[in-house]
Amino acid sequence: MEREKPNLSLYGLEEELLELLQRRDDVAGEIRTTVEDKAAQEDELQAIDGVIADYLQRQSIAKADSVIAALRECRMAAEALRAEAKRLTERAEQRETRAKWIREMAAERLAQEIDPQVIEASRRSVVLFRVNGRLGQIKLAKSPESADIRQAELLPPDVLRRRVTLPETMWQLLVELAGCAGHPEAIGLESLGKVEPDHAEILRRLKSGEPVPGAQLVRDRVHLRIDD
């Protein structure tokens, strides 16, 4: 449902300024596709902005309330739109989470009808199972091999990566001191950033047969493909 536009006159705006602001919103909201039309739209917006600037310039101090009211309306409208955008974003994330759960649940139920050894021995992305419906077809496919991190605390340091954001001055200090040992300015650097497993490196080692403490190679995962 289209959100009702606020009644700017309630904010005490002068009629002339009210019409100019509305006209600018209308022009800015027009969708123009050609280069010529876009250039004309920009020219019109600049012309309106010039008229608004002239209007504000010729107003007396006594009419400052018009300017204050316009700024107040813009601020309140922006806050309302941000709140609405946050609400819609949260709803979208909820739907995405629900879709992920449905997809995983359906894949799990279909996988129960197949021998796990068949899944493990199958080639990557091969279709294992098909279900036809009136709206489309669901396919159960073999997922690529992946690394399952069972105990992150057991992972060796050479398969961990630290993401750090530093001020430029501190980065220059690190470069100059090459290790920073014995320098009080560097105290606490070891606690900066977030340590994460290097999934690509862990998977590479596991696929080559090299054991990685805390991680396990997974070959029997499946996923859904939807043809609708």
C-alpha positions in Angstrom: 0.0 0.0 0.0 1.4 3.4 -1.0 2.4 5.5 2.0 0.4 8.6 2.5 2.4 11.7 1.8 2.6 14.1 4.8 0.6 17.3 4.6 3.4 19.9 4.4 1.0 22.7 5.1 0.6 21.4 8.6 4.2 22.3 9.2 3.5 26.0 8.5 5.1 26.2 5.1 4.4 29.2 2.9 2.2 28.2 -0.1 4.9 29.2 -2.7 7.6 27.2 -1.0 5.2 24.3 -0.6 4.5 24.2 -4.3 8.2 24.4 -5.2 9.1 21.5 -2.9 6.2 19.4 -4.3 7.2 20.2 -7.9 10.8 19.2 -7.2 9.7 15.9 -5.7 7.5 15.2 -8.7 10.3 15.9 -11.2 12.9 14.0 -9.2 10.5 11.0 -9.1 10.0 10.8 -12.8 11.7 7.8 -14.5 13.4 8.9 -17.7 15.4 6.5 -19.9 17.0 8.5 -22.7 20.1 10.6 -22.3 18.2 13.6 -23.6 15.3 13.2 -21.1 17.7 12.7 -18.2 19.6 15.8 -19.2 16.3 17.7 -19.4 15.3 16.4 -16.0 18.6 17.5 -14.5 18.2 21.0 -16.0 14.6 21.3 -14.6 15.8 20.2 -11.1 18.5 22.8 -11.2 16.0 25.5 -12.3 13.7 24.6 -9.5 16.6 24.6 -7.0 17.5 28.1 -8.2 13.9 29.3 -7.7 13.9 27.8 -4.2 17.2 29.4 -3.4 15.9 32.8 -4.6 12.7 32.4 -2.5 14.8 31.7 0.6 17.1 34.6 -0.1 14.3 37.1 -0.4 12.5 36.0 2.8 12.7 38.3 5.8 13.8 37.1 9.2 10.2 37.1 10.2 9.6 34.3 7.6 12.4 32.1 8.9 9.7 29.8 10.2 9.1 28.6 6.7 12.7 27.4 6.4 12.7 25.9 9.8 9.4 24.1 9.0 10.8 22.7 5.7 13.9 21.4 7.5 11.8 19.8 10.2 9.5 18.1 7.7 12.5 16.7 5.8 14.1 15.4 9.0 10.9 13.8 10.3 10.1 12.2 6.9 13.7 10.9 6.6 13.4 9.3 10.1 10.0 7.7 9.2 11.4 6.3 5.9 14.5 4.9 7.7 12.3 3.2 10.2 10.1 1.7 7.4 13.2 0.6 5.5 14.5 -1.2 8.6 11.1 -2.9 9.2 11.0 -4.1 5.6 14.6 -5.3 5.7 13.9 -7.3 8.8 10.8 -8.9 7.2 12.8 -9.8 4.1 15.5 -11.4 6.2 12.8 -13.4 8.0 11.4 -14.7 4.7 14.9 -15.6 3.5 15.5 -17.5 6.8 12.2 -19.3 6.4 13.0 -20.2 2.8 16.4 -21.6 3.8 14.8 -23.7 6.5 12.2 -25.1 4.1 14.9 -25.9 1.5 17.1 -27.7 4.1 14.1 -29.6 5.6 12.9 -30.8 2.2 16.5 -31.8 1.2 16.8 -33.7 4.4 13.6 -35.6 3.9 14.4 -36.6 0.3 17.9 -37.6 1.3 16.5 -40.1 3.8 15.2 -42.1 0.8 18.7 -42.6 -0.6 21.5 -44.8 0.7 24.2 -42.5 2.3 26.9 -44.5 0.5 25.3 -43.7 -2.8 25.4 -40.0 -2.0 29.0 -40.1 -0.9 30.1 -42.0 -4.0 28.3 -39.8 -6.4 30.0 -37.1 -8.5 29.6 -33.5 -7.6 26.3 -31.8 -8.6 24.8 -35.1 -9.9 21.0 -35.2 -9.6 20.1 -38.0 -7.1 16.4 -37.7 -7.0 13.5 -35.8 -8.7 10.0 -34.9 -7.6 7.5 -33.5 -10.1 4.8 -31.2 -9.0 2.2 -29.0 -10.7 4.3 -25.9 -10.1 7.6 -27.3 -11.2 10.2 -29.9 -10.4 12.4 -30.4 -7.3 15.8 -32.0 -7.7 18.0 -33.4 -5.0 21.7 -32.8 -6.0 25.0 -33.8 -4.5 26.7 -30.8 -2.9 30.4 -30.0 -3.4 32.8 -31.3 -0.8 33.1 -29.0 2.2 35.1 -28.6 5.4 33.1 -29.0 8.5 34.7 -27.1 11.4 33.8 -29.3 14.4 36.2 -27.7 17.0 37.5 -24.3 16.0 39.8 -24.1 19.1 41.8 -27.1 17.8 42.6 -25.5 14.4 46.3 -24.8 13.8 47.3 -21.2 13.4 48.4 -21.6 9.8 44.8 -22.2 8.7 43.5 -19.2 10.6 43.1 -15.6 9.2 42.8 -12.4 11.2 40.7 -9.5 9.8 42.0 -6.3 11.2 41.0 -2.6 10.6 43.6 -0.2 11.8 44.1 3.6 11.7 46.6 4.5 9.1 49.0 5.8 11.7 49.1 2.5 13.5 49.6 0.6 10.2 52.6 2.8 9.4 53.9 2.0 12.9 53.6 -1.7 12.3 55.4 -1.4 9.0 58.3 0.6 10.5 58.7 -1.6 13.6 58.3 -4.9 11.8 57.0 -6.9 14.7 56.7 -4.1 17.3 58.3 -6.3 20.0 59.3 -4.2 23.0 57.4 -1.1 21.9 54.7 0.0 24.3 52.7 1.6 21.4 52.0 -1.9 20.2 50.5 -3.3 23.4 47.1 -4.8 22.7 47.6 -5.3 18.9 47.3 -9.1 19.4 43.7 -8.6 20.5 42.7 -6.6 17.5 40.6 -8.0 14.7 38.6 -11.1 14.3 40.2 -14.5 13.8 38.4 -16.8 11.3 39.1 -20.2 9.8 40.5 -20.1 6.3 37.9 -22.5 4.8 39.5 -22.6 1.4 42.9 -23.7 2.8 41.3 -26.2 5.2 39.3 -27.8 2.4 42.4 -27.9 0.2 44.3 -29.8 2.9 41.5 -32.2 3.7 40.9 -33.1 0.0 44.6 -33.8 -0.4 44.4 -36.2 2.5 46.2 -34.0 5.0 44.5 -34.1 8.4 43.4 -30.8 10.0 42.7 -30.9 13.7 39.2 -29.7 14.5 37.9 -30.1 10.9 36.4 -32.9 8.9 35.8 -33.4 5.2 32.1 -33.8 4.3 31.1 -35.6 1.1 27.5 -36.6 1.8 25.7 -33.2 1.8 22.9 -32.5 -0.6 20.9 -29.5 -1.7 17.7 -28.7 -3.6 17.3 -27.4 -7.1 14.0 -25.9 -8.0 12.8 -25.7 -11.6 9.7 -23.5 -11.5 
